[in-house]
């Protein structure tokens, strides 16, 4: 068997070599000197290896020979600039003849001619004076060929460019009549970028764009384009309830951002947020027990330790001068706190590194019977690597990629969304002195009641004004400006005005969370930061399905409890030991950067912390 395999391999290699070198004796057979080619890649080896640009290679070939022509090979002779249709012979200046056969490939080395010192003095120098009225006539004919020469000159280039522009325009505007065909009013899109033009040009943040789209129309639904994708923006809370809860099975999936969720190298594409249909249901039921109140209680100690360590860092900064206030960008301060609770460091350049990091950590813990109240321990329970009190909800077996993908997702969810929540809350506390004072009173009262004991999960959960402040932060600075869904079968809804809303299969739905949260019909003076909206007396006045910081229905944020608890602990420790004040670089009022989907201010979340005594 092995002998047959070796013989077959040798035959394949031989045939490949014969094919790859078939033209290497092309000039040799004619008795013509030439540049010896590399196998398969001809004389373009340095281009293939990215050692040189095509310009440098052409100039080198041009300069290697001072005769009227030079023979070379380009990738097995498969690229042509000119291709003679019949044999032709030219008389050269030295009396010799140049024979060009039918189907010979001809290259005219434009870059070499343009940098030949015989035609252009000091050719590497940029000198527009070469082409002034006095010097232009001194340029030798057919040594300046930026657009070619003869019948096949730049007209072909212009025609080809026009064709490309036409085809691009047809592709970019293919969906622009999507709503027009249905006879539905919509926001006219820009070519290619739809109604996201201001986001692409960094003129507005995603929050501002969603709020603008929401306010442009007062009906239950508004139509617009996300790039080339037609989107239905649902404004009616009753329809939102139908989509997210009652008819959830018709809108179970998010819009596909990754074509292949089974791609083993695409961790985000295998994560809970991008999984679809039954795979999503099974993964959701697998992970849900990891985010119960009991699990959060187990993780609380680690959260508190990390928050205490973060505060200790600020105290260390003030150790040399206790009267000195510390000014920090809370983005960098909060992110390590969040990350430490999620998982260790992550090498963004290598998916393999991240896979190895998580899998090795799990194996090490299992082999050494290490139990920790952190995210990896939760995922080990979900995988069945360690015992769990929760029965397995299905028969599906998860791969290493499936499990690591969830860790990958939670890492970034913690690093980004949770850090943004903590930063926005800290900023609003700084900007609103009365809120800071009232929250400080609750923190001091809670701290005094502990009688020197460390704060507990139950104590944090019973801080009512803390709840109000974090709820108002999530209203004004919601982590996701919108939620998306894709319809999987035709459905029709009866609207309040008697009309019908038809949603077709594969229609994309956006729920404008930021727009709902800043609608004065639901929140009086919505730009004001007012935690009292969520106190016990007012909380019941909030209209259902108008407050959606973590989504709603079966596909809401699975880690919402984690995010809330982590943020509360950090703010509790910070405000207990430090007064928050405006720093020199603070952005007041808070203005978001005008790019991407993140909640980041233009100059960072700069705050000044003054130690309490």
VOLUMNU-333120 format. One line per 2 residues: their letters; for each residue x, z negated, y negated of C-alpha. Coordinates in Angstrom, 3 decimals. Example, Ala and Ser with C-alpha at 12.3 -4.5 7.8 and 13.67 -1.06 7.14 Angstrom:
BEGIN
AS> 12.300:-7.800:4.500  13.670:-7.140:1.060
END
This chain:
BEGIN
XX> 0.000:0.000:0.000  2.784:-0.944:-2.427
XX> 4.786:2.204:-1.584  1.740:4.357:-2.396
XX> 1.233:2.470:-5.653  4.903:2.922:-6.656
XX> 4.852:6.624:-5.778  1.623:7.150:-7.753
XX> 3.060:5.253:-10.720  6.226:7.368:-10.661
XX> 4.110:10.536:-10.550  2.025:9.383:-13.524
XX> 5.164:8.521:-15.509  6.714:11.894:-14.638
XX> 3.617:13.842:-15.678  3.309:11.819:-18.891
XX> 6.980:12.511:-19.700  6.516:16.226:-19.048
XX> 3.486:16.305:-21.333  5.110:14.200:-24.080
XX> 8.289:16.336:-24.169  6.648:19.723:-23.546
XX> 7.552:21.036:-27.034  10.905:19.323:-27.455
XX> 12.813:22.517:-26.531  10.716:24.681:-28.877
XX> 13.593:25.459:-31.274  16.226:25.315:-28.522
XX> 14.614:28.252:-26.724  14.963:30.288:-29.947
XX> 18.569:29.248:-30.422  17.785:27.507:-33.697
XX> 19.456:24.227:-34.835  16.952:21.424:-35.408
XX> 16.476:17.661:-35.743  16.271:16.095:-32.268
XX> 12.827:14.500:-31.715  11.865:11.188:-30.133
XX> 9.637:11.358:-27.086  5.943:11.653:-28.020
XX> 6.423:10.747:-31.707  8.733:13.577:-32.752
XX> 10.616:12.846:-35.993  7.894:10.515:-37.306
XX> 9.190:7.428:-35.441  9.856:5.457:-38.638
XX> 6.323:6.158:-39.851  4.804:4.943:-36.578
XX> 6.896:1.745:-36.761  5.937:1.319:-40.453
XX> 9.593:1.329:-41.455  9.154:4.093:-44.032
XX> 6.377:5.737:-46.002  5.436:9.389:-45.474
XX> 6.947:10.186:-48.886  10.324:8.692:-47.915
XX> 10.297:10.511:-44.567  9.564:13.908:-46.151
XX> 12.283:13.366:-48.769  14.753:12.378:-46.009
XX> 13.931:15.469:-43.952  14.261:17.622:-47.050
XX> 17.672:16.161:-47.921  19.101:16.261:-44.373
XX> 19.689:20.022:-44.642  20.618:22.189:-47.620
XX> 19.404:25.449:-46.123  16.183:27.262:-46.928
XX> 14.349:25.602:-44.080  14.596:22.649:-41.672
XX> 13.141:22.251:-38.152  11.460:18.985:-37.197
XX> 8.768:17.651:-34.906  5.706:15.575:-35.897
XX> 3.870:13.702:-33.133  4.167:16.430:-30.521
XX> 3.494:19.160:-33.154  -0.141:18.176:-33.760
XX> -0.332:18.129:-37.555  -0.199:21.349:-39.629
XX> -0.294:22.207:-43.299  -0.108:25.990:-42.825
XX> -0.736:27.880:-39.604  0.311:31.604:-39.557
XX> -2.198:33.994:-37.982  0.470:36.599:-37.095
XX> 4.247:37.020:-36.729  6.151:37.436:-40.004
XX> 9.855:37.820:-40.933  11.525:36.887:-44.241
XX> 14.931:37.982:-45.626  16.927:34.924:-46.760
XX> 19.438:34.791:-49.645  22.403:34.541:-47.248
XX> 21.380:37.749:-45.495  19.938:36.032:-42.445
XX> 16.342:36.378:-41.332  13.651:33.732:-40.880
XX> 11.209:34.638:-38.131  7.896:32.793:-38.093
XX> 5.767:33.373:-35.023  2.011:33.262:-34.766
XX> 0.761:29.655:-34.431  4.045:28.167:-35.726
XX> 3.319:25.113:-37.886  4.701:25.247:-41.443
XX> 5.328:22.247:-43.695  5.979:22.604:-47.401
XX> 7.814:19.376:-48.420  6.182:18.764:-51.793
XX> 7.678:15.273:-52.149  11.156:16.653:-51.358
XX> 10.887:19.469:-53.896  9.608:17.077:-56.567
XX> 12.629:14.785:-56.076  15.344:17.433:-55.766
XX> 18.019:16.977:-58.457  18.600:20.752:-58.308
XX> 15.196:21.219:-59.926  14.602:17.895:-61.751
XX> 17.446:16.041:-63.457  17.484:12.343:-62.467
XX> 14.355:12.830:-60.314  13.743:9.088:-59.698
XX> 13.252:8.509:-63.427  9.697:8.647:-64.768
XX> 10.005:11.118:-67.656  6.856:12.823:-69.011
XX> 9.072:14.862:-71.345  9.890:17.164:-68.409
XX> 6.456:18.683:-68.924  6.399:19.001:-72.736
XX> 5.996:22.400:-74.327  9.736:22.911:-74.731
XX> 10.741:21.976:-71.167  7.760:23.136:-69.138
XX> 9.039:26.707:-68.846  12.335:25.454:-67.420
XX> 10.674:24.215:-64.221  11.479:26.600:-61.377
XX> 8.431:28.391:-59.971  7.015:26.883:-56.794
XX> 8.951:23.624:-57.092  6.012:21.749:-58.677
XX> 3.094:21.758:-56.243  0.934:18.631:-56.710
XX> -2.209:20.581:-55.731  -0.623:23.291:-53.621
XX> -0.421:26.928:-54.690  -2.199:30.178:-53.979
XX> -5.765:30.700:-52.749  -5.729:27.418:-50.768
XX> -5.012:25.225:-53.778  -6.901:22.308:-55.359
XX> -10.246:24.113:-55.174  -10.380:23.078:-51.528
XX> -9.546:19.546:-52.570  -12.326:19.529:-55.151
XX> -14.858:20.992:-52.708  -13.877:18.494:-50.025
XX> -14.131:15.636:-52.544  -17.601:16.790:-53.588
XX> -18.680:16.946:-49.944  -17.358:13.440:-49.286
XX> -19.120:12.087:-52.398  -22.355:13.785:-51.343
XX> -22.204:12.400:-47.814  -21.272:8.930:-49.093
XX> -24.209:9.002:-51.506  -26.579:10.063:-48.715
XX> -25.335:7.206:-46.529  -25.320:4.609:-49.327
XX> -28.870:5.423:-50.474  -30.403:6.098:-47.038
XX> -32.604:2.972:-47.225  -33.395:3.067:-50.944
XX> -36.879:4.502:-50.325  -37.646:1.906:-47.621
XX> -40.266:0.062:-49.678  -41.363:3.213:-51.516
XX> -42.490:4.772:-48.216  -44.667:1.692:-47.620
XX> -46.100:1.856:-51.134  -44.737:-1.581:-51.974
XX> -43.280:-2.572:-55.391  -39.620:-3.622:-55.255
XX> -36.493:-4.142:-57.338  -34.651:-0.848:-57.755
XX> -31.236:-1.077:-56.057  -27.803:0.010:-57.245
XX> -26.085:2.544:-55.027  -24.299:0.910:-52.076
XX> -24.485:-2.687:-53.421  -28.266:-2.960:-53.685
XX> -29.304:-5.891:-55.908  -26.087:-7.857:-55.216
XX> -24.189:-5.938:-57.920  -23.586:-8.999:-60.104
XX> -22.189:-10.931:-57.131  -19.811:-8.076:-56.249
XX> -18.633:-7.863:-59.880  -18.308:-11.670:-60.046
XX> -20.732:-11.871:-62.957  -23.031:-14.435:-61.296
XX> -22.917:-16.984:-58.483  -25.081:-16.572:-55.386
XX> -27.243:-19.484:-56.582  -27.913:-17.782:-59.936
XX> -28.701:-14.461:-58.231  -31.208:-16.039:-55.823
XX> -32.873:-17.963:-58.668  -33.063:-14.748:-60.752
XX> -34.626:-12.796:-57.858  -37.089:-15.639:-57.280
XX> -38.110:-15.727:-60.964  -38.442:-11.957:-61.407
XX> -41.771:-11.956:-59.574  -44.548:-14.549:-59.372
XX> -46.223:-13.188:-56.243  -45.877:-14.529:-52.697
XX> -43.234:-11.952:-51.730  -40.610:-9.890:-53.534
XX> -38.633:-6.947:-52.190  -34.995:-6.204:-52.959
XX> -31.808:-4.869:-51.339  -28.797:-6.735:-50.020
XX> -26.285:-3.871:-50.155  -28.079:-1.198:-48.067
XX> -30.349:-3.680:-46.261  -33.996:-3.951:-47.440
XX> -35.017:-7.618:-47.690  -38.345:-9.420:-48.119
XX> -37.946:-12.509:-50.314  -40.703:-14.960:-49.326
XX> -41.830:-17.170:-52.248  -45.049:-18.631:-50.815
XX> -44.559:-22.074:-49.146  -47.498:-21.408:-46.802
XX> -45.882:-18.196:-45.512  -42.540:-20.020:-45.229
XX> -44.296:-22.593:-43.030  -45.676:-19.812:-40.825
XX> -42.266:-18.143:-40.451  -40.147:-21.245:-39.850
XX> -42.581:-23.325:-37.770  -45.856:-21.855:-36.540
XX> -44.577:-18.347:-35.785  -40.988:-19.382:-35.187
XX> -40.749:-17.322:-31.977  -41.329:-14.176:-34.074
XX> -38.450:-15.140:-36.405  -36.009:-16.915:-34.105
XX> -32.820:-15.059:-35.038  -30.613:-14.777:-38.064
XX> -29.518:-11.360:-39.268  -26.650:-10.123:-37.102
XX> -23.320:-10.456:-38.909  -21.234:-9.893:-35.782
XX> -22.069:-7.008:-33.469  -20.904:-8.599:-30.225
XX> -21.650:-12.279:-29.669  -19.863:-12.035:-26.306
XX> -16.559:-10.985:-27.874  -14.147:-13.590:-26.514
XX> -11.945:-13.304:-29.617  -14.792:-13.902:-32.060
XX> -15.388:-17.652:-32.237  -17.810:-17.527:-35.150
XX> -19.763:-14.773:-33.392  -20.223:-17.112:-30.411
XX> -21.277:-20.104:-32.497  -24.725:-21.681:-32.733
XX> -25.459:-20.123:-36.118  -25.060:-16.570:-34.778
XX> -26.345:-16.983:-31.212  -29.625:-15.246:-30.470
XX> -32.778:-15.797:-28.421  -32.357:-17.722:-25.144
XX> -28.615:-18.306:-25.622  -29.360:-20.007:-28.944
XX> -32.164:-22.101:-27.399  -29.942:-23.294:-24.565
XX> -26.998:-24.092:-26.843  -29.269:-25.899:-29.296
XX> -30.720:-28.060:-26.511  -27.202:-28.702:-25.219
XX> -25.889:-29.885:-28.592  -28.952:-31.727:-29.924
XX> -28.198:-35.000:-28.062  -24.823:-35.077:-29.856
XX> -26.542:-35.508:-33.240  -29.115:-38.211:-32.530
XX> -29.283:-41.398:-34.572  -27.574:-43.264:-31.748
XX> -24.628:-40.832:-31.764  -24.338:-41.126:-35.544
XX> -24.243:-44.906:-35.120  -21.322:-44.475:-32.725
XX> -19.475:-42.209:-35.151  -20.079:-44.421:-38.164
XX> -16.997:-46.577:-37.607  -14.709:-43.539:-37.754
XX> -16.486:-42.235:-40.866  -16.057:-45.599:-42.578
XX> -12.359:-45.819:-41.639  -11.697:-42.385:-43.105
XX> -13.640:-43.173:-46.300  -11.690:-46.439:-46.729
XX> -8.476:-44.452:-46.264  -9.547:-41.983:-48.937
XX> -10.170:-44.811:-51.407  -6.821:-46.357:-50.452
XX> -5.168:-43.108:-51.515  -6.598:-43.484:-55.031
XX> -5.477:-47.113:-55.158  -1.982:-46.043:-54.115
XX> -1.909:-43.626:-57.047  -2.647:-46.525:-59.413
XX> -0.273:-49.035:-57.834  2.556:-48.495:-60.347
XX> 0.206:-48.876:-63.318  -3.101:-50.635:-62.508
XX> -4.497:-49.728:-65.945  -3.950:-46.006:-65.404
XX> -6.944:-43.843:-64.485  -6.466:-41.224:-61.785
XX> -7.659:-37.661:-62.370  -8.160:-35.624:-59.198
XX> -9.904:-32.486:-58.026  -12.457:-33.993:-55.658
XX> -12.489:-30.728:-53.682  -9.049:-31.557:-52.279
XX> -9.908:-35.244:-52.062  -13.171:-34.860:-50.120
XX> -12.091:-32.053:-47.790  -9.493:-34.084:-45.854
XX> -12.077:-36.880:-45.466  -14.557:-34.439:-43.956
XX> -11.980:-32.694:-41.784  -10.580:-35.885:-40.308
XX> -14.019:-36.730:-38.995  -14.472:-33.262:-37.526
XX> -11.140:-32.320:-35.927  -7.463:-32.008:-36.667
XX> -5.614:-29.214:-38.504  -6.551:-25.565:-37.987
XX> -4.291:-22.534:-38.058  -6.547:-19.890:-39.567
XX> -4.205:-17.079:-38.515  -4.618:-17.654:-34.826
XX> -7.813:-17.925:-32.789  -5.675:-18.528:-29.724
XX> -4.068:-21.537:-31.379  -7.455:-23.049:-32.188
XX> -8.694:-22.416:-28.647  -5.596:-24.048:-27.181
XX> -5.820:-26.987:-29.567  -9.395:-27.883:-28.630
XX> -9.189:-27.170:-24.897  -5.905:-29.090:-24.525
XX> -7.353:-32.037:-26.448  -10.360:-32.108:-24.145
XX> -8.224:-31.913:-20.996  -5.881:-34.639:-22.242
XX> -8.755:-36.977:-23.016  -10.377:-36.366:-19.649
XX> -7.128:-36.901:-17.718  -6.346:-40.095:-19.631
XX> -9.938:-41.364:-19.818  -9.872:-41.427:-23.634
XX> -13.227:-41.949:-25.336  -13.534:-41.511:-29.108
XX> -16.565:-41.326:-31.347  -15.833:-37.906:-32.794
XX> -16.902:-34.281:-32.557  -14.650:-33.378:-29.628
XX> -16.085:-36.224:-27.576  -19.595:-34.926:-28.312
XX> -18.644:-31.438:-27.142  -17.044:-32.845:-23.977
XX> -20.365:-34.489:-23.134  -22.158:-31.217:-23.825
XX> -19.754:-29.394:-21.503  -20.176:-32.021:-18.791
XX> -16.498:-33.008:-18.849  -17.428:-36.674:-19.268
XX> -20.516:-38.640:-18.337  -23.508:-38.597:-20.636
XX> -26.774:-40.510:-20.818  -28.624:-37.255:-21.515
XX> -29.815:-35.032:-18.629  -28.752:-31.382:-18.693
XX> -31.595:-29.406:-20.338  -30.916:-26.056:-18.549
XX> -28.866:-24.387:-15.815  -26.628:-22.281:-18.050
XX> -22.872:-22.813:-17.740  -20.876:-22.614:-20.961
XX> -17.460:-20.989:-21.159  -14.453:-22.343:-23.033
XX> -15.177:-19.854:-25.813  -18.780:-21.046:-26.116
XX> -17.713:-24.676:-26.499  -14.729:-24.031:-28.785
XX> -16.916:-21.770:-30.932  -19.193:-24.726:-31.704
XX> -16.177:-26.818:-32.658  -15.021:-23.922:-34.834
XX> -18.421:-23.814:-36.560  -18.629:-27.567:-37.115
XX> -15.091:-27.585:-38.464  -15.973:-25.107:-41.174
XX> -19.434:-26.588:-41.760  -17.738:-29.941:-42.328
XX> -14.877:-28.539:-44.337  -17.080:-26.479:-46.641
XX> -20.729:-27.557:-46.827  -20.150:-31.299:-46.365
XX> -17.268:-31.348:-48.838  -19.392:-29.395:-51.352
XX> -22.219:-31.912:-51.007  -19.878:-34.868:-51.584
XX> -18.264:-33.124:-54.577  -21.580:-32.155:-56.209
XX> -22.936:-35.681:-55.746  -19.778:-37.250:-57.211
XX> -19.944:-34.870:-60.167  -23.604:-35.605:-60.952
XX> -22.911:-39.348:-60.727  -20.093:-38.886:-63.248
XX> -22.230:-36.771:-65.567  -25.268:-39.102:-65.473
XX> -24.208:-42.608:-66.536  -27.618:-44.188:-65.909
XX> -27.630:-42.871:-62.334  -24.123:-44.210:-61.759
XX> -25.059:-47.641:-63.082  -28.217:-47.907:-60.967
XX> -26.425:-46.754:-57.812  -23.569:-49.184:-58.520
XX> -26.066:-52.043:-58.707  -27.429:-51.116:-55.269
XX> -23.890:-50.818:-53.849  -22.835:-54.214:-55.255
XX> -25.978:-55.885:-53.982  -25.404:-54.355:-50.545
XX> -21.714:-55.329:-50.551  -22.465:-58.924:-51.554
XX> -25.058:-59.266:-48.816  -22.428:-58.321:-46.227
XX> -20.533:-61.586:-46.880  -17.155:-59.957:-46.255
XX> -18.247:-58.050:-43.149  -17.686:-54.247:-43.013
XX> -20.597:-52.027:-43.929  -22.688:-50.838:-40.985
XX> -24.727:-47.784:-40.076  -28.012:-49.661:-40.531
XX> -26.988:-50.990:-43.956  -26.093:-47.521:-45.291
XX> -29.330:-46.068:-43.928  -31.386:-48.716:-45.780
XX> -29.932:-47.920:-49.229  -32.990:-46.354:-50.843
XX> -31.537:-45.307:-54.189  -28.536:-43.775:-52.393
XX> -31.099:-41.662:-50.492  -32.741:-40.635:-53.767
XX> -29.424:-39.558:-55.316  -28.303:-37.515:-52.320
XX> -31.762:-35.901:-52.029  -31.671:-34.854:-55.675
XX> -28.133:-33.512:-55.219  -29.360:-31.373:-52.327
XX> -32.268:-30.126:-54.435  -30.184:-29.078:-57.422
XX> -27.110:-27.965:-55.459  -28.506:-26.874:-52.110
XX> -25.722:-26.016:-49.614  -27.356:-22.670:-48.738
XX> -28.930:-20.702:-51.583  -31.130:-18.876:-49.085
XX> -32.063:-18.778:-45.399  -32.456:-15.546:-43.479
XX> -34.520:-14.515:-40.471  -35.183:-11.243:-38.608
XX> -38.677:-10.408:-37.399  -38.827:-9.462:-33.703
XX> -42.406:-8.126:-33.634  -44.984:-6.912:-36.132
XX> -46.976:-9.696:-37.778  -49.572:-9.796:-40.581
XX> -50.382:-12.715:-42.908  -53.437:-13.256:-45.109
XX> -52.379:-14.076:-48.678  -54.223:-16.332:-51.139
XX> -55.321:-13.352:-53.279  -57.017:-11.729:-50.275
XX> -54.266:-9.153:-49.733  -52.257:-8.860:-46.553
XX> -48.533:-9.133:-46.012  -47.303:-6.925:-43.188
XX> -43.898:-7.764:-41.734  -42.578:-5.180:-39.305
XX> -40.234:-5.619:-36.373  -36.572:-5.733:-37.530
XX> -37.557:-6.556:-41.131  -35.103:-8.976:-42.725
XX> -36.570:-12.095:-44.383  -34.913:-14.295:-46.998
XX> -36.280:-17.719:-47.930  -34.965:-18.460:-51.462
XX> -34.127:-22.158:-51.175  -32.356:-22.289:-54.552
XX> -35.346:-20.599:-56.231  -37.869:-23.008:-54.722
XX> -35.722:-26.014:-55.664  -35.584:-24.885:-59.305
XX> -39.196:-23.821:-59.710  -40.897:-25.804:-62.491
XX> -44.200:-25.414:-60.627  -42.805:-27.798:-57.992
XX> -40.201:-29.801:-59.932  -40.734:-30.784:-63.544
XX> -37.709:-29.983:-65.704  -35.811:-28.680:-62.640
XX> -32.413:-28.403:-64.374  -32.396:-32.169:-64.987
XX> -30.719:-34.360:-62.377  -33.416:-36.944:-61.656
XX> -33.196:-38.981:-58.402  -36.537:-40.626:-59.206
XX> -38.264:-37.475:-57.919  -37.561:-38.832:-54.442
XX> -38.450:-42.486:-54.885  -41.189:-44.010:-52.766
XX> -43.883:-43.418:-55.390  -43.053:-39.748:-56.088
XX> -41.784:-38.529:-52.731  -45.245:-37.758:-51.404
XX> -45.966:-35.565:-54.438  -43.403:-32.954:-53.375
XX> -45.231:-29.901:-52.030  -44.519:-29.170:-48.347
XX> -41.979:-26.411:-47.687  -40.599:-26.435:-51.234
XX> -37.691:-28.763:-50.382  -35.512:-27.111:-47.745
XX> -31.861:-28.204:-48.110  -31.267:-28.043:-44.347
XX> -33.899:-25.470:-43.457  -37.107:-26.201:-41.583
XX> -38.473:-25.823:-38.085  -36.582:-25.505:-34.769
XX> -33.694:-23.601:-36.396  -32.923:-26.164:-39.089
XX> -29.411:-27.559:-39.569  -28.473:-29.420:-36.405
XX> -25.824:-31.494:-38.216  -27.924:-32.644:-41.196
XX> -27.732:-36.328:-40.166  -23.976:-36.032:-39.844
XX> -23.636:-34.494:-43.333  -25.874:-37.081:-44.994
XX> -24.219:-40.084:-43.352  -20.692:-38.882:-44.028
XX> -21.436:-38.254:-47.717  -23.175:-41.618:-48.170
XX> -20.223:-43.538:-46.704  -17.702:-41.764:-48.936
XX> -19.763:-42.275:-52.118  -20.399:-45.929:-51.189
XX> -16.661:-46.663:-50.890  -15.700:-44.661:-53.976
XX> -18.267:-46.131:-56.344  -17.766:-49.653:-55.035
XX> -14.080:-49.639:-56.078  -13.954:-47.060:-58.897
XX> -15.846:-46.010:-61.966  -16.287:-42.239:-62.187
XX> -15.687:-40.651:-65.593  -15.136:-37.238:-67.156
XX> -11.619:-35.848:-66.676  -9.820:-33.455:-69.025
XX> -10.562:-30.535:-66.671  -14.126:-31.541:-65.767
XX> -16.664:-28.722:-65.947  -19.603:-30.194:-67.898
XX> -22.251:-28.971:-67.422  -21.379:-27.838:-63.913
XX> -20.986:-24.039:-63.676  -20.339:-22.354:-60.331
XX> -17.760:-19.681:-59.658  -19.285:-16.223:-59.676
XX> -18.136:-15.063:-56.251  -18.820:-15.820:-52.619
XX> -21.397:-18.175:-51.102  -19.603:-21.462:-51.767
XX> -20.659:-24.177:-54.210  -17.483:-24.392:-56.265
XX> -17.151:-24.915:-60.028  -15.042:-22.569:-62.101
XX> -12.263:-25.085:-62.703  -12.650:-27.332:-59.659
XX> -14.441:-30.688:-59.259  -12.158:-32.660:-61.578
XX> -13.097:-36.333:-62.027  -11.365:-39.397:-63.468
XX> -11.454:-42.576:-61.380  -10.993:-45.942:-63.093
XX> -10.426:-48.960:-60.845  -13.004:-51.759:-61.002
X> -11.787:-55.359:-61.267
END
